[in-house]
Amino acid sequence: MAITVETLDKLERRITLSLAADALKNEVDARLKKLARTAKADGFRPGKVPMNVVAQRYGYSVQYEVVNDQLGAAFAKAAQEAGLRVAGQPSISEKEGGPVEGQLQFDATFEVYPEVTIGDLSAAEVERATAEVNDAAIDRTVEILRKQRRTFAQRPATEGAADGDRVTIDFEGKIDGVPFEGGKAEGFQFLVGEGQMLEAFEKAVRGMKAGESKTFPLAFPEDYHGKDVAGKEADFLVTVKKVEAQQLPELNEEFIKSLGLADGSVDALRADIKRNLEREVKFRVAARNKAAAMEALLGAVEFDLPKSLVDAETDRLLEGARADLKARGIKDADKAPIPAEMFKPQAERRVRLGLAVAELVKANNLQAKPEQLQAHIEELAQSYEQPAQVVAWYMSDRQRMAEVEAVVIESNVADFILSKAKVTDKALSFEELMGQQG
C-alpha cells in the first residue's frame, strides 16, 4: 500500500500508521503466556499462576511494550517505502477518531534531513597559514626545560626580590577597611615576574627585602574571576618573609641526559627539540587551516536545519558544560541553572557543518583510507617514548579509531576545499602560532 506523506512545514512530515487489532491482541496473549511460565505470585507456585492473574498484573505493561515494538517496526517500514531520510525520533500519538475497521491508527510526526547543496567553492577566499621553527624558538624551549628543573637558594638579606625569584609572603587585603574572603594568606609563595599574581601586586613586591613590609593600593580588573571584588580597589599589607633566587641547571651532558637523551650533546638536544616543535607546528597549522576551510564551507551552503538534531546537539553541549563545572569541583553542577538557549547558535553551527561535511564527503569520495588512518596514528605516536605501544593502543579500540577517522575525514575535506578556493598564504611567526589555540 502506498504511503501518504503529509508536509507540515519545511522539514516536518506526518504519516499515518495502522496496526491490526487482532494481530496486536495475539502478540499480547503470546507474550503473557510466555511470561506465565516464570511468573510469581503469593499463593501460587512459580509457573502456576492463573492467566487471569498474570493478565491483570502484567497486561498493561505488555500491551504498551507490544504497541511500541510494532509502531517502531511499522514506522521504519513506512519511512523506507516512502524513501524518507528521517532526522531524529518521531513523535507518535493516537489518531483522532479511534479504531477503523479493526485497525488502530496513529499519527507519526517527524523531520527529514534537508537537501544539502554545496555552492561554488571556487568563489570562497581562504587565508592559509604557514609557520617555521627557528633558532629563537629552540632557544626559548631550552630555557623552559632549564626552568622546569631549577632550584632556589635564599638571597642575602640586603638583596631585594627580582624577576625569577621565589618570594614567601604574608598579606592581607581590605576594601573600605573591611577584610574580604580570599584576601589574606600566610607563608604564600609565588614567582616574581611570571604572571602568577596581578601586575600591581608583583610591582609592589619587586625590590622588597626579607623582613620588609609595605602597604599599597590594588585595583581589581572588572573581569576579575572573584566577582565579589571585581572592579573594586583594595589596600594590601604585605610582609616579605623570604626571598630565594632561582638557580638554573647548566646546559651540560648531565642535564641533557636527565631529559632522556642518551647522546648528551647540545646538538642532540636542539635537534630533538626541533623535531618536537615541528610536529606541534604542523598540527597547529593544520588545525588553523582546517578551521578556515570549514568557515569557507559554511559560507557556501544554506539549508534548513532539523530542529530535532539542533535540540539534541544543544543537550550534548549543555551536558558537556555541566560535566566541565563538575570537573572543576563546582557544587551541585548538575543542578546549575544553565539556560540551554545560550548553546543554540553553537549547536546550529555544528549541525550545519556536520551535514555539509557529510555531503561533501559523499559527493567527492573523501572517506578516510586505511593508509591515511595508519599514517595519522603513527604521527601521533611519535611524541611518545614507546610509539609502537601507542599505535597498538589506538588500533585495539573501535571508539579511538572512530575518533581518528573523523579527524582524517576533516583533513580530507579541508584539503579539498583549499584545492578549490582562492587561497592566500600568510606566514605566521612561531610566537603568533603558538599563542593561538590549536
C-alpha positions as CSV (number, residue, x, y, z in Angstrom):
1,M,0.0,0.0,0.0
2,A,1.3,3.4,-0.9
3,I,2.4,5.6,2.0
4,T,0.9,9.1,2.1
5,V,3.3,11.6,3.4
6,E,1.9,14.9,4.6
7,T,4.2,18.0,4.6
8,L,3.5,20.1,7.7
9,D,6.5,22.5,7.5
10,K,9.8,22.9,5.7
11,L,11.2,19.6,7.1
12,E,8.3,18.4,9.2
13,R,6.3,15.5,7.9
14,R,3.4,13.3,9.1
15,I,2.3,9.8,8.1
16,T,-0.5,7.5,9.4
17,L,0.4,4.1,10.9
18,S,-2.1,1.3,11.2
19,L,-1.8,-1.7,13.5
20,A,-4.2,-4.7,13.1
21,A,-6.1,-5.0,16.4
22,D,-6.3,-8.8,16.1
23,A,-2.5,-9.2,15.4
24,L,-1.8,-6.9,18.4
25,K,-4.0,-8.9,20.7
26,N,-2.5,-12.2,19.5
27,E,1.0,-10.9,20.2
28,V,0.0,-9.6,23.7
29,D,-1.5,-13.0,24.5
30,A,1.6,-14.8,23.3
31,R,3.8,-12.7,25.5
32,L,1.6,-13.1,28.5
33,K,1.6,-16.9,28.1
34,K,5.4,-16.9,27.9
35,L,5.6,-14.7,31.0
36,A,3.2,-17.0,32.9
37,R,5.8,-19.8,32.7
38,T,8.0,-17.9,35.2
39,A,5.6,-15.5,36.9
40,K,5.4,-15.5,40.7
41,A,2.5,-14.5,42.9
42,D,1.6,-15.1,46.5
43,G,-0.2,-18.4,47.0
44,F,0.9,-19.9,43.7
45,R,4.0,-22.0,42.7
46,P,6.3,-20.3,40.1
47,G,4.8,-21.0,36.6
48,K,1.4,-22.0,38.0
49,V,-0.1,-18.5,38.3
50,P,-3.5,-18.4,36.5
51,M,-3.6,-16.5,33.2
52,N,-6.3,-14.1,34.5
53,V,-3.9,-13.1,37.4
54,V,-1.0,-12.7,35.0
55,A,-3.1,-10.6,32.6
56,Q,-4.3,-8.4,35.5
57,R,-0.8,-7.8,36.8
58,Y,1.2,-7.5,33.6
59,G,-1.3,-6.9,30.8
60,Y,-1.0,-3.1,30.6
61,S,2.8,-3.1,30.5
62,V,3.0,-6.0,28.0
63,Q,0.4,-4.2,25.7
64,Y,2.4,-1.0,26.0
65,E,5.6,-2.9,25.0
66,V,3.9,-4.6,22.1
67,V,2.4,-1.4,20.7
68,N,5.8,0.4,20.9
69,D,7.6,-2.5,19.2
70,Q,5.0,-2.8,16.4
71,L,4.8,1.0,15.9
72,G,8.6,1.2,15.7
73,A,8.6,-1.5,13.0
74,A,5.7,0.0,11.1
75,F,7.3,3.4,11.1
76,A,10.7,2.1,9.9
77,K,9.0,0.1,7.1
78,A,6.8,3.1,6.1
79,A,9.8,5.5,6.0
80,Q,11.8,3.0,3.9
81,E,9.0,2.5,1.4
82,A,8.5,6.3,1.1
83,G,12.2,6.9,0.6
84,L,12.4,9.2,3.6
85,R,15.7,10.1,5.5
86,V,14.3,10.6,9.0
87,A,16.1,13.0,11.3
88,G,15.7,12.3,15.0
89,Q,12.9,10.4,16.6
90,P,9.3,10.5,15.5
91,S,6.5,11.8,17.8
92,I,3.7,9.2,17.7
93,S,0.2,9.8,19.0
94,E,-3.2,8.1,18.6
95,K,-5.1,9.3,15.6
96,E,-8.3,11.1,16.3
97,G,-11.4,9.1,15.7
98,G,-10.3,5.8,17.3
99,P,-10.0,2.4,15.6
100,V,-11.1,2.0,11.9
101,E,-12.3,-1.4,10.7
102,G,-10.2,-3.4,13.2
103,Q,-7.2,-1.1,12.8
104,L,-5.6,1.0,15.5
105,Q,-4.3,4.2,13.8
106,F,-1.5,6.5,14.9
107,D,0.0,9.8,13.6
108,A,3.8,9.8,13.3
109,T,5.2,13.4,13.1
110,F,8.9,13.7,12.3
111,E,11.5,15.7,10.5
112,V,13.5,14.7,7.4
113,Y,17.1,15.6,6.5
114,P,17.4,18.6,4.2
115,E,18.7,18.5,0.7
116,V,22.2,19.8,1.1
117,T,23.7,21.6,-1.9
118,I,27.3,22.9,-1.8
119,G,27.7,26.2,-3.5
120,D,30.7,27.3,-5.7
121,L,33.8,26.8,-3.5
122,S,36.0,28.4,-6.1
123,A,34.5,31.7,-5.1
124,A,35.5,31.3,-1.4
125,E,38.5,33.2,-0.1
126,V,40.7,31.4,2.4
127,E,43.8,32.5,4.3
128,R,46.2,29.6,4.7
129,A,48.8,29.8,7.4
130,T,52.4,28.7,7.3
131,A,55.0,28.7,10.0
132,E,58.5,27.6,10.7
133,V,60.6,26.6,13.7
134,N,63.5,29.0,14.1
135,D,66.6,29.0,16.4
136,A,64.9,31.6,18.7
137,A,62.0,29.1,19.3
138,I,64.5,26.3,20.1
139,D,66.4,28.7,22.5
140,R,63.2,29.5,24.4
141,T,62.4,25.8,24.7
142,V,65.8,25.1,26.1
143,E,65.3,27.8,28.7
144,I,61.9,26.4,29.6
145,L,63.4,23.0,30.2
146,R,66.1,24.5,32.4
147,K,63.4,26.4,34.4
148,Q,61.4,23.3,34.9
149,R,64.4,21.8,36.7
150,R,65.5,24.9,38.6
151,T,66.3,25.1,42.3
152,F,66.2,28.1,44.6
153,A,68.6,29.5,47.1
154,Q,67.9,32.2,49.7
155,R,69.2,35.6,48.8
156,P,71.2,37.7,51.2
157,A,69.1,40.0,53.5
158,T,70.5,43.0,51.6
159,E,69.1,41.9,48.2
160,G,65.6,42.7,47.1
161,A,63.3,40.4,45.1
162,A,63.8,40.4,41.3
163,D,62.1,38.7,38.4
164,G,62.5,35.0,38.6
165,D,62.9,35.0,42.3
166,R,60.6,32.9,44.6
167,V,59.2,35.0,47.4
168,T,57.4,33.8,50.6
169,I,55.0,36.5,52.0
170,D,52.2,37.2,54.4
171,F,49.5,39.5,53.1
172,E,46.1,40.9,54.0
173,G,43.8,43.0,51.8
174,K,40.9,45.2,52.8
175,I,38.2,47.0,50.9
176,D,36.9,50.2,52.6
177,G,38.7,49.0,55.7
178,V,36.9,45.6,55.7
179,P,38.8,42.3,55.1
180,F,37.3,40.2,52.3
181,E,37.3,36.4,51.5
182,G,40.5,35.2,49.9
183,G,42.3,38.4,50.7
184,K,44.6,37.0,53.4
185,A,47.3,34.4,53.5
186,E,50.4,33.5,55.4
187,G,53.5,31.8,54.0
188,F,52.3,32.3,50.5
189,Q,54.8,31.6,47.7
190,F,54.9,32.9,44.1
191,L,57.5,33.6,41.4
192,V,58.0,37.2,40.6
193,G,57.6,38.3,37.0
194,E,55.9,35.1,35.8
195,G,52.3,36.4,35.8
196,Q,51.1,34.3,38.8
197,M,49.8,37.5,40.6
198,L,48.2,40.7,39.3
199,E,50.8,43.1,37.9
200,A,50.2,45.7,40.6
201,F,50.9,43.1,43.3
202,E,54.1,42.0,41.6
203,K,55.2,45.6,41.2
204,A,54.8,46.2,44.9
205,V,56.8,43.2,45.9
206,R,59.5,43.6,43.4
207,G,62.6,45.0,45.1
208,M,61.4,44.2,48.7
209,K,63.8,42.5,51.1
210,A,63.2,39.8,53.6
211,G,61.6,41.3,56.7
212,E,60.2,44.4,55.0
213,S,56.5,45.3,55.0
214,K,54.6,47.6,52.7
215,T,51.0,48.9,52.2
216,F,49.8,49.5,48.6
217,P,46.6,50.0,46.7
218,L,45.4,47.5,44.2
219,A,42.6,47.9,41.7
220,F,40.9,44.6,40.7
221,P,40.0,44.3,37.0
222,E,36.4,44.5,36.0
223,D,36.6,40.9,34.6
224,Y,38.4,39.5,37.7
225,H,37.4,35.9,38.5
226,G,36.4,36.8,42.0
227,K,33.1,38.6,41.4
228,D,32.9,40.0,44.9
229,V,36.0,42.1,44.4
230,A,35.9,42.6,40.6
231,G,36.2,46.3,39.7
232,K,36.9,47.4,43.3
233,E,40.1,48.9,44.9
234,A,41.7,47.2,47.9
235,D,44.5,48.2,50.2
236,F,47.1,45.4,50.8
237,L,49.6,45.0,53.6
238,V,52.4,42.6,52.5
239,T,55.3,41.3,54.6
240,V,58.2,39.5,52.8
241,K,59.4,36.5,54.8
242,K,61.9,35.0,52.4
243,V,63.4,35.8,49.0
244,E,65.0,33.0,47.0
245,A,66.9,33.4,43.8
246,Q,66.5,30.8,41.0
247,Q,69.4,28.5,40.2
248,L,69.2,27.2,36.6
249,P,71.0,23.9,35.8
250,E,74.0,24.2,33.5
251,L,73.4,23.1,29.9
252,N,75.8,20.2,30.1
253,E,75.9,16.5,29.4
254,E,74.5,15.5,32.7
255,F,71.5,17.8,32.3
256,I,70.8,16.7,28.8
257,K,70.9,13.0,29.7
258,S,68.5,13.7,32.5
259,L,66.0,14.7,29.8
260,G,66.1,11.1,28.3
261,L,68.7,11.7,25.6
262,A,71.4,9.1,25.5
263,D,73.6,11.5,23.4
264,G,74.2,14.2,25.9
265,S,75.3,16.8,23.4
266,V,73.7,20.2,22.9
267,D,73.3,19.5,19.2
268,A,71.3,16.3,20.0
269,L,69.1,18.3,22.4
270,R,68.4,21.0,19.9
271,A,67.7,18.5,17.1
272,D,65.2,16.7,19.4
273,I,63.5,20.0,20.4
274,K,63.3,21.0,16.7
275,R,61.6,17.7,15.8
276,N,59.0,18.1,18.6
277,L,58.3,21.7,17.8
278,E,57.9,21.0,14.1
279,R,55.4,18.3,14.9
280,E,53.5,20.7,17.1
281,V,53.7,23.5,14.5
282,K,52.4,21.1,11.9
283,F,49.3,20.2,14.0
284,R,48.6,23.8,14.9
285,V,48.9,25.0,11.3
286,A,46.6,22.1,10.2
287,A,44.1,23.0,12.8
288,R,44.1,26.7,11.9
289,N,43.8,26.0,8.2
290,K,41.1,23.4,8.8
291,A,39.0,25.9,10.7
292,A,39.4,28.4,7.9
293,A,38.4,25.8,5.3
294,M,35.3,24.9,7.4
295,E,34.3,28.5,7.7
296,A,34.5,28.8,3.9
297,L,32.3,25.7,3.6
298,L,29.7,27.2,5.9
299,G,29.7,30.3,3.7
300,A,28.9,28.1,0.6
301,V,25.8,26.4,2.0
302,E,22.3,27.4,3.0
303,F,19.6,25.0,4.1
304,D,17.0,24.5,6.8
305,L,18.1,22.5,9.9
306,P,16.1,19.7,11.5
307,K,15.0,21.1,14.9
308,S,15.4,17.6,16.5
309,L,19.1,17.5,15.6
310,V,19.7,21.0,16.9
311,D,18.0,20.2,20.1
312,A,20.0,17.0,20.5
313,E,23.3,18.9,19.9
314,T,22.2,21.6,22.3
315,D,21.6,19.0,25.0
316,R,25.0,17.5,24.4
317,L,26.7,20.9,24.8
318,L,24.7,21.6,27.9
319,E,25.7,18.3,29.5
320,G,29.3,19.0,28.5
321,A,29.2,22.3,30.3
322,R,27.8,20.7,33.4
323,A,30.5,18.0,33.3
324,D,33.1,20.7,33.0
325,L,31.7,22.5,36.0
326,K,31.7,19.2,38.0
327,A,35.3,18.5,37.0
328,R,36.2,21.9,38.4
329,G,34.7,21.0,41.7
330,I,31.6,23.2,41.4
331,K,29.0,22.0,43.9
332,D,25.7,20.8,42.5
333,A,26.9,21.3,39.0
334,D,24.2,19.0,37.6
335,K,21.6,21.4,39.0
336,A,23.2,24.6,37.9
337,P,20.7,26.9,36.2
338,I,22.4,27.0,32.7
339,P,20.0,28.2,30.0
340,A,20.0,25.8,27.1
341,E,19.3,28.7,24.7
342,M,22.9,30.0,25.1
343,F,24.2,26.9,23.3
344,K,21.7,27.0,20.4
345,P,23.9,29.1,18.0
346,Q,26.8,26.8,18.5
347,A,24.6,23.8,18.1
348,E,23.1,25.1,14.9
349,R,26.6,25.7,13.5
350,R,27.8,22.2,14.4
351,V,24.7,20.6,12.9
352,R,25.0,22.7,9.7
353,L,28.7,22.0,9.4
354,G,28.2,18.3,10.1
355,L,25.6,17.9,7.3
356,A,27.7,20.0,4.8
357,V,30.8,17.9,5.5
358,A,28.9,14.6,5.2
359,E,27.5,15.8,1.8
360,L,31.0,16.9,0.6
361,V,32.5,13.5,1.7
362,K,29.8,11.5,-0.1
363,A,29.9,13.6,-3.3
364,N,33.7,13.6,-3.7
365,N,34.7,10.3,-2.1
366,L,36.6,11.9,0.7
367,Q,36.3,9.0,3.1
368,A,39.4,8.1,5.3
369,K,41.5,5.4,3.6
370,P,43.3,2.7,5.7
371,E,46.7,4.1,4.9
372,Q,45.7,7.6,6.0
373,L,44.5,6.2,9.3
374,Q,47.7,4.3,9.8
375,A,49.9,7.3,8.9
376,H,47.9,9.6,11.3
377,I,48.2,7.3,14.2
378,E,51.9,6.7,13.6
379,E,52.4,10.5,13.5
380,L,50.6,10.9,16.8
381,A,52.6,8.1,18.4
382,Q,56.0,9.8,17.6
383,S,55.7,12.2,20.5
384,Y,55.7,9.2,23.0
385,E,58.6,7.1,24.3
386,Q,57.1,3.8,23.0
387,P,55.4,4.7,19.7
388,A,54.6,1.0,18.8
389,Q,52.6,0.7,22.0
390,V,50.6,3.8,21.3
391,V,49.8,2.6,17.8
392,A,48.6,-0.7,19.2
393,W,46.5,1.2,21.8
394,Y,44.7,3.1,19.1
395,M,44.3,0.1,16.8
396,S,42.8,-2.0,19.6
397,D,39.8,0.2,20.3
398,R,36.9,0.9,17.9
399,Q,36.0,4.2,19.6
400,R,39.5,5.6,19.4
401,M,39.7,4.5,15.7
402,A,36.4,6.3,15.1
403,E,37.9,9.5,16.5
404,V,41.0,9.1,14.3
405,E,38.8,8.5,11.3
406,A,36.8,11.7,12.0
407,V,40.0,13.7,12.2
408,V,41.3,12.3,8.9
409,I,38.0,12.9,7.1
410,E,38.0,16.5,8.3
411,S,41.6,16.9,6.9
412,N,40.5,15.4,3.6
413,V,37.6,17.9,3.4
414,A,39.8,20.8,4.4
415,D,42.3,19.8,1.7
416,F,39.6,19.5,-0.9
417,I,38.2,23.0,0.0
418,L,41.6,24.6,-0.1
419,S,42.2,23.0,-3.6
420,K,39.1,24.7,-4.9
421,A,39.1,28.0,-3.1
422,K,41.0,31.3,-3.7
423,V,43.9,30.7,-1.2
424,T,46.2,33.4,0.2
425,D,49.2,32.2,2.1
426,K,50.1,34.0,5.3
427,A,53.4,33.3,7.1
428,L,53.0,33.4,10.9
429,S,55.8,33.7,13.3
430,F,56.3,30.9,15.7
431,E,55.1,33.1,18.5
432,E,51.9,34.1,16.7
433,L,51.0,30.5,16.0
434,M,51.8,29.2,19.5
435,G,49.8,32.0,21.0
436,Q,46.7,30.6,19.3
437,Q,44.5,27.7,20.5
438,G,45.0,24.8,18.1
